């Protein structure tokens, strides 16, 4: 029977094998003995916090590998110990989004879309948005999305802008964030008054419980009938400066219709935006330079 620490030990062994290291070689890198390391890899002994930190450095773990090891070993992840690469979008988004039953997507700190699954594609078709980076707020002002939301457009945009305002308060003076706002305003004149109204509303509901302040309802006229989703930000802290959002069908009727709609989507797959591809290329160049 596997020990209580089997999952963390099995991952520790998998990480070693991926790097082509023998037990003796890895033990030397981890300042351990082959016997002690073997017991941890077999789940007999616990993988300690110091083991995780040592493995991150010795095996040069990606942020996602380090994140997995922290969690399976039973510890809160310590981002400071993860390599400071901004790329590797595919490494974590592919398995994460493939496992999502509901529509889901990943954005960066500024709100640019990086990756999404087939459920999200079926609703918004971001792959058809054309060249350029896709911003989750800016895209709402485009004619295609305005037509899709019809009479619900303004109410939905105000909800989304309030969430966006609260998410970005910590970077409100960042030049990249200010440039983003200026770019959206330059493209869409309606943005500025709605942005100001959203800020006013967001500040005015400061006393409302957080979960109520962050709810956005997404209406969708699917081929299976009208579906309402709650757009929820995941409580899981990702190992990179990205955020995961999931559309959860709201109510029994929406759940039933979503089950029918999902059957029409075809096989699950993950889409990657131009912004994600740029991050991958940047990271590849950084690693080449380091070598």
Secondary structure, 3 states (H helix, E strand, C coil): CCCCCHHHHHHHHHHHHHCCCCHHHHHHHCCCCHHHHHHHHCCCCCCCHHHHHHHHHHCCCCHHHHHHHHHHHCCCCCHHHCCCCCCCHHHHHHHHHHCCCCCEEEEECCCEEEEEEHHHHHHHCHHHCCCCCCECCHHHHCHHHHHHHHHHHHHHHHHHHHHHHHHCHHHCCCHHHHHHHHHHHHHCCHHHHHHHHHHHHHHHCCCCCHHHHCCEEEEEEECCEEEEEEEEECCCCCCCCEEEEEEEECCHHHHHHHHHHHHCCCCCCEEECHHHHHHHHHHHHHHHHHC
